[in-house]
Amino acid sequence: MSESSGKNSGHNNITPWEPGQSGNPVGRPKKEFSLTAGMKEYLAEKDPEKKKQRKDILIEKTFQMAQKGDIAAIKLLWNYLDGMPAGNAPVIPIQNNIVFKWED
């Protein structure tokens, strides 16, 4: 058995921290700016004119667009409600002249 294969492996200068001492006294580095976090914060605020949270206004607008036949809005809602299909599902092109109407 060689000397380097022992329990200490030549790392004589490494010692555990003293009780109550931090290994990272400066603390965790601050996170970079996150567009997602910024958008969530903005959407959580109330719109001063409409007196509603911006996220609720966005949901209503997306639903209204889907009701008018906007294919992108329909896909967006469908994907968030049911989730994207897993695996290699075939992509079926949708014609832009399809209009879906909901009856109230």
SEMILUM-933698 format. One line per field, with one value per residue: residue in one letter; y, x, z of N, C-alpha, C, O in turn. Coordinates in steps of 0.05 Angstrom, whole numbers, plus 5000, padded with zeros to 4 digits. Example, Ala and Ser with C-alpha at 12.3 -4.5 7.8 and 13.67 -1.06 7.14 Angstrom:
<atoms>
mivo (A,S) $
n_y (4886,4955) $
n_x (5264,5257) $
n_z (5156,5142) $
ca_y (4910,4979) $
ca_x (5246,5273) $
ca_z (5156,5143) $
c_y (4934,5001) $
c_x (5264,5258) $
c_z (5156,5157) $
o_y (4934,5023) $
o_x (5285,5268) $
o_z (5169,5161) $
</atoms>
This chain:
<atoms>
mivo (M,S,E,S,S,G,K,N,S,G,H,N,N,I,T,P,W,E,P,G,Q,S,G,N,P,V,G,R,P,K,K,E,F,S,L,T,A,G,M,K,E,Y,L,A,E,K,D,P,E,K,K,K,Q,R,K,D,I,L,I,E,K,T,F,Q,M,A,Q,K,G,D,I,A,A,I,K,L,L,W,N,Y,L,D,G,M,P,A,G,N,A,P,V,I,P,I,Q,N,N,I,V,F,K,W,E,D) $
n_y (4976,5043,5107,5150,5129,5127,5146,5202,5222,5260,5311,5349,5401,5414,5429,5419,5468,5513,5505,5539,5572,5597,5567,5599,5660,5707,5696,5670,5683,5739,5732,5736,5784,5764,5753,5725,5726,5782,5791,5761,5789,5839,5824,5809,5856,5907,5935,6003,6030,5992,5966,5913,5853,5848,5798,5773,5805,5793,5738,5740,5770,5735,5692,5717,5728,5676,5659,5689,5663,5663,5627,5621,5637,5599,5552,5564,5567,5514,5484,5500,5483,5427,5410,5399,5349,5287,5258,5239,5265,5271,5330,5367,5408,5468,5502,5572,5594,5572,5579,5581,5581,5598,5582,5620) $
n_x (5017,5013,5038,5006,4956,4932,4888,4892,4913,4952,4933,4946,4939,4886,4834,4777,4724,4720,4674,4614,4635,4632,4638,4634,4639,4623,4576,4522,4527,4494,4436,4433,4399,4334,4291,4243,4230,4224,4181,4141,4136,4118,4069,4040,4026,3976,3938,3935,3893,3853,3844,3855,3894,3951,3962,3912,3886,3917,3906,3851,3851,3880,3845,3801,3822,3830,3777,3760,3784,3839,3893,3944,3934,3897,3928,3966,3934,3913,3960,3977,3935,3927,3979,4041,4045,4079,4140,4150,4106,4066,4066,4012,3991,3953,3901,3895,3845,3806,3755,3737,3681,3652,3594,3556) $
n_z (5000,4982,5005,4991,4986,5034,5089,5096,5048,5033,5042,5084,5099,5101,5143,5185,5194,5249,5304,5293,5255,5189,5125,5081,5088,5062,5040,4998,4928,4897,4857,4786,4744,4729,4677,4678,4733,4740,4705,4730,4778,4758,4734,4778,4802,4811,4759,4749,4723,4709,4757,4769,4777,4736,4714,4712,4675,4630,4623,4612,4564,4530,4529,4505,4454,4436,4433,4390,4349,4343,4327,4350,4403,4418,4415,4454,4502,4501,4506,4557,4588,4578,4572,4536,4486,4500,4475,4406,4376,4317,4278,4260,4210,4218,4188,4177,4173,4205,4252,4318,4358,4418,4454,4497) $
ca_y (5000,5067,5128,5168,5116,5126,5161,5231,5226,5283,5337,5356,5429,5417,5423,5428,5495,5514,5507,5566,5587,5591,5562,5619,5683,5728,5687,5662,5706,5748,5722,5755,5792,5743,5764,5711,5737,5809,5790,5752,5812,5859,5813,5807,5882,5915,5955,6026,6038,5971,5957,5884,5845,5846,5770,5767,5819,5778,5714,5748,5778,5711,5677,5732,5723,5648,5659,5702,5646,5667,5601,5621,5639,5573,5533,5572,5558,5485,5473,5504,5467,5398,5404,5391,5320,5276,5241,5250,5266,5284,5357,5370,5437,5479,5525,5597,5604,5558,5597,5568,5599,5587,5591,5626) $
ca_x (5000,5029,5033,4984,4929,4922,4865,4896,4919,4970,4919,4950,4933,4857,4822,4748,4720,4715,4645,4602,4649,4621,4657,4630,4632,4611,4548,4515,4527,4467,4427,4432,4372,4318,4268,4219,4223,4215,4154,4122,4131,4102,4042,4027,4017,3950,3937,3922,3868,3832,3840,3857,3921,3958,3961,3884,3881,3930,3890,3825,3857,3887,3820,3785,3835,3824,3748,3758,3796,3868,3905,3966,3923,3884,3950,3977,3916,3912,3985,3979,3914,3932,4008,4051,4047,4106,4149,4152,4079,4066,4056,3991,3987,3926,3895,3889,3817,3789,3746,3723,3662,3641,3568,3553) $
ca_z (5000,4980,5025,4981,4987,5061,5096,5093,5020,5028,5046,5112,5105,5102,5169,5186,5206,5278,5309,5290,5233,5163,5103,5061,5104,5046,5034,4971,4910,4889,4831,4764,4737,4716,4663,4688,4760,4735,4693,4750,4796,4744,4730,4804,4810,4801,4738,4762,4709,4709,4784,4770,4774,4707,4705,4706,4650,4609,4619,4599,4537,4516,4524,4485,4428,4428,4425,4364,4329,4341,4329,4370,4430,4423,4421,4480,4523,4500,4517,4586,4602,4576,4570,4510,4484,4504,4454,4379,4364,4291,4277,4240,4205,4221,4170,4192,4169,4223,4273,4339,4372,4443,4460,4526) $
c_y (5025,5088,5145,5155,5115,5145,5191,5239,5252,5310,5345,5384,5434,5410,5432,5455,5492,5515,5535,5583,5578,5585,5582,5645,5705,5721,5679,5686,5713,5738,5744,5763,5770,5756,5751,5723,5766,5809,5781,5774,5833,5849,5811,5834,5888,5937,5979,6035,6018,5959,5927,5877,5841,5818,5763,5781,5803,5752,5719,5754,5754,5695,5691,5727,5695,5646,5670,5686,5649,5640,5600,5622,5612,5552,5539,5561,5527,5473,5477,5488,5437,5391,5395,5360,5310,5260,5255,5249,5280,5312,5359,5399,5445,5502,5549,5606,5589,5578,5580,5588,5584,5599,5597,5617) $
c_x (5018,5021,5009,4957,4918,4898,4868,4902,4935,4957,4921,4941,4902,4847,4793,4746,4715,4684,4635,4615,4637,4644,4655,4621,4619,4582,4545,4516,4498,4461,4428,4403,4358,4293,4242,4211,4212,4186,4134,4115,4113,4073,4027,4016,3990,3953,3922,3895,3846,3827,3840,3887,3926,3956,3932,3876,3892,3915,3865,3830,3864,3863,3802,3796,3829,3795,3744,3771,3826,3881,3927,3956,3910,3906,3962,3960,3915,3937,3987,3958,3920,3962,4016,4051,4076,4114,4149,4124,4081,4055,4036,3986,3958,3923,3887,3860,3797,3781,3730,3705,3651,3613,3565,3526) $
c_z (5000,5001,5017,4982,5015,5065,5091,5065,5015,5032,5075,5119,5107,5130,5169,5199,5236,5282,5308,5268,5206,5143,5081,5076,5088,5039,5005,4952,4902,4861,4810,4759,4722,4703,4673,4715,4757,4724,4713,4770,4783,4741,4756,4814,4798,4780,4750,4749,4712,4737,4787,4768,4744,4697,4697,4679,4626,4603,4604,4570,4520,4510,4503,4457,4418,4419,4398,4342,4326,4347,4350,4398,4437,4430,4448,4503,4524,4513,4547,4601,4602,4577,4542,4509,4487,4480,4427,4365,4337,4293,4254,4235,4207,4203,4186,4189,4187,4245,4293,4353,4396,4446,4490,4536) $
o_y (5027,5086,5154,5169,5103,5158,5204,5262,5264,5330,5348,5390,5456,5388,5450,5464,5471,5524,5554,5605,5554,5597,5583,5651,5721,5739,5681,5708,5696,5735,5768,5750,5758,5769,5765,5728,5773,5826,5791,5777,5843,5865,5811,5835,5877,5954,5976,6045,6025,5944,5916,5893,5832,5814,5748,5769,5800,5745,5705,5746,5751,5684,5677,5724,5692,5632,5662,5693,5638,5631,5581,5608,5603,5537,5520,5549,5516,5455,5460,5481,5424,5368,5386,5347,5323,5250,5280,5234,5299,5317,5353,5414,5429,5520,5546,5625,5593,5591,5566,5610,5562,5623,5579,5621) $
o_x (5036,4999,4994,4937,4897,4889,4849,4897,4932,4969,4901,4936,4894,4851,4786,4765,4706,4670,4647,4606,4633,4665,4672,4597,4604,4566,4564,4506,4481,4479,4425,4385,4369,4277,4222,4187,4193,4170,4111,4092,4095,4054,4002,3999,3981,3970,3900,3878,3823,3808,3827,3903,3909,3950,3928,3861,3880,3912,3858,3815,3855,3860,3791,3781,3823,3789,3726,3770,3837,3881,3929,3966,3911,3903,3967,3970,3916,3935,3998,3962,3918,3969,3999,4057,4094,4097,4149,4120,4096,4036,4043,3978,3940,3940,3873,3853,3773,3798,3711,3714,3642,3609,3573,3520) $
o_z (5017,5012,5034,4980,5019,5046,5082,5058,4994,5025,5089,5142,5114,5139,5154,5213,5246,5264,5320,5263,5202,5144,5063,5076,5100,5033,4989,4960,4899,4844,4817,4770,4704,4717,4676,4720,4771,4732,4714,4778,4796,4745,4755,4831,4778,4783,4759,4762,4717,4741,4804,4759,4729,4673,4678,4664,4605,4579,4586,4552,4497,4487,4486,4437,4395,4400,4383,4318,4307,4370,4365,4416,4460,4449,4463,4522,4546,4529,4561,4624,4622,4582,4527,4529,4477,4465,4425,4346,4334,4308,4231,4253,4200,4201,4207,4203,4184,4257,4285,4359,4394,4442,4506,4560) $
</atoms>
